């Protein structure tokens, strides 16, 4: 019995760790993933996101590849009367479809994509003592999202530890949508 308990505890810890890993798109192609996307929906446990999510609109993301095959992401978020611009560099990790932004202590996993219509992306940001910030984003090539795709996105929310009350379906934005070059 004494030998069995440590073995059982070790097995349970291994299962918990395996369950916490985020799946990535099989045979992910960064070249096909590059281009312009719109954030059609998002869910996050970030307190700032939760405060402003009901007033947010769809953002535009332009993804290009660096010579090292890292992802250079340029975002434009419509805020009040102007667009707020952000730029992030996600470096390749050892796993295809998994990228790391070291400065922001952020992991990004491309969970699934068909490259031409949608992508579902998971981000995890570690900030020292705070609980990790988790975000799930539904990216679309056009600003429109089908009910079936939105339903698929909603099904994934609890699988990454988020709840449906953390969801924001972002309406189209007709300003601050220019692509950053």
C-alpha positions in Angstrom: 0.0 0.0 0.0 2.9 2.4 0.8 4.5 1.9 -2.6 1.1 2.2 -4.4 0.3 5.7 -3.0 3.4 7.5 -4.3 2.9 5.8 -7.7 -0.8 6.8 -7.8 0.1 10.4 -6.9 2.8 10.5 -9.6 0.3 9.1 -12.1 -2.3 11.7 -11.2 0.2 14.5 -11.5 1.2 13.3 -14.9 -2.5 13.2 -16.0 -3.1 16.8 -14.7 0.0 18.1 -16.5 -1.0 16.3 -19.7 -4.5 17.7 -19.5 -3.2 21.2 -19.0 -1.3 21.1 -22.3 -2.9 23.0 -25.1 -3.3 21.2 -28.4 -1.9 22.7 -31.6 -2.9 22.4 -35.3 -1.4 19.3 -36.7 0.9 20.0 -39.6 0.8 23.7 -38.9 2.1 26.0 -41.7 3.3 29.4 -40.6 3.3 30.5 -44.3 -0.4 29.7 -44.7 -1.2 31.3 -41.3 0.5 34.7 -42.2 -1.7 37.5 -43.5 -4.5 39.6 -42.3 -6.9 38.4 -39.6 -9.8 39.9 -37.6 -10.5 39.1 -33.9 -14.2 38.1 -34.2 -14.5 36.7 -30.6 -12.4 36.4 -27.5 -12.6 35.0 -24.0 -10.2 35.8 -21.2 -9.8 35.9 -17.5 -7.8 39.2 -17.7 -9.5 41.7 -15.3 -8.9 44.6 -17.8 -10.5 42.6 -20.7 -13.5 41.6 -18.5 -14.1 45.3 -17.6 -14.1 46.6 -21.2 -15.2 43.5 -23.2 -18.8 44.7 -23.8 -17.5 47.9 -25.5 -14.8 46.3 -27.6 -14.9 46.0 -31.4 -13.1 43.7 -33.8 -9.3 44.3 -34.1 -7.2 43.8 -37.2 -4.0 41.7 -37.0 -1.4 41.4 -39.7 1.0 38.5 -39.3 4.2 38.2 -41.3 7.1 35.8 -41.0 10.6 36.9 -40.1 13.6 35.3 -41.8 13.9 33.0 -38.7 10.2 31.9 -39.2 9.0 33.8 -36.1 5.7 35.6 -36.2 5.7 39.4 -36.4 2.2 40.5 -35.3 0.9 44.0 -35.8 -2.5 44.8 -34.2 -4.9 47.7 -34.6 -7.6 47.9 -31.8 -10.4 50.4 -32.4 -10.5 52.6 -29.3 -12.9 55.5 -29.0 -12.0 57.8 -31.9 -8.7 56.3 -32.9 -6.9 53.0 -33.4 -4.4 51.8 -30.8 -1.5 50.0 -32.5 0.5 47.2 -30.9 3.4 45.0 -32.2 4.5 41.7 -30.9 7.1 39.2 -31.9 6.4 35.6 -31.2 9.4 33.3 -31.6 9.1 29.7 -32.6 9.3 27.2 -29.8 10.2 23.5 -30.2 6.7 22.6 -31.1 5.1 23.5 -34.5 2.2 25.9 -33.9 3.6 27.0 -30.5 5.2 30.4 -30.2 6.7 32.5 -27.3 6.9 36.2 -26.8 9.7 36.3 -24.2 9.4 40.0 -23.3 5.7 39.6 -22.4 6.2 36.1 -20.9 3.4 35.0 -23.3 2.8 31.6 -24.9 0.7 31.3 -28.0 -0.7 28.1 -29.5 -2.6 27.9 -32.8 -5.1 25.3 -31.7 -6.8 24.9 -35.1 -7.1 26.7 -38.4 -8.2 26.1 -42.0 -5.9 29.1 -43.0 -8.4 30.6 -45.3 -11.4 31.3 -43.0 -10.6 31.0 -39.3 -8.1 30.2 -36.6 -8.5 29.6 -32.9 -5.6 30.8 -30.9 -4.8 30.3 -27.2 -2.5 32.6 -25.3 -1.2 32.3 -21.7 0.7 35.1 -20.0 2.6 34.6 -16.8 3.0 37.7 -14.6 5.0 36.7 -11.5 2.7 36.4 -8.5 -0.6 36.9 -10.3 -2.6 34.0 -11.7 -1.8 33.4 -15.3 -3.9 35.3 -17.8 -5.5 33.1 -20.3 -7.1 34.2 -23.6 -8.8 32.3 -26.4 -9.3 34.2 -29.7 -11.4 33.4 -32.8 -9.6 34.9 -35.8 -11.3 35.2 -39.1 -10.1 36.4 -42.5 -13.2 38.5 -43.0 -15.0 40.3 -40.2 -18.0 38.0 -40.4 -18.3 34.8 -38.4 -20.7 32.0 -39.0 -22.9 30.6 -36.2 -21.3 27.2 -36.6 -17.8 28.6 -36.2 -18.9 30.7 -33.2 -20.5 27.5 -31.7 -17.2 25.6 -32.2 -15.3 28.4 -30.4 -17.7 28.4 -27.5 -17.2 24.7 -27.1 -13.4 25.2 -26.6 -13.8 27.9 -24.0 -14.1 25.5 -21.0 -11.3 23.3 -22.3 -8.8 26.0 -21.5 -10.1 26.8 -18.1 -12.3 29.8 -19.0 -16.1 30.3 -18.6 -18.7 31.5 -21.1 -19.3 34.7 -19.1 -15.7 35.7 -20.1 -16.7 35.7 -23.8 -17.0 38.7 -26.0 -18.3 38.5 -29.6 -16.7 41.5 -31.1 -18.8 43.5 -33.6 -17.4 44.7 -36.9 -15.4 47.9 -36.8 -15.5 50.4 -39.7 -12.7 52.6 -38.3 -9.1 51.9 -37.4 -9.1 48.8 -39.6 -6.1 49.8 -41.7 -3.4 47.1 -42.1 -0.1 48.1 -40.6 2.8 47.5 -43.0 
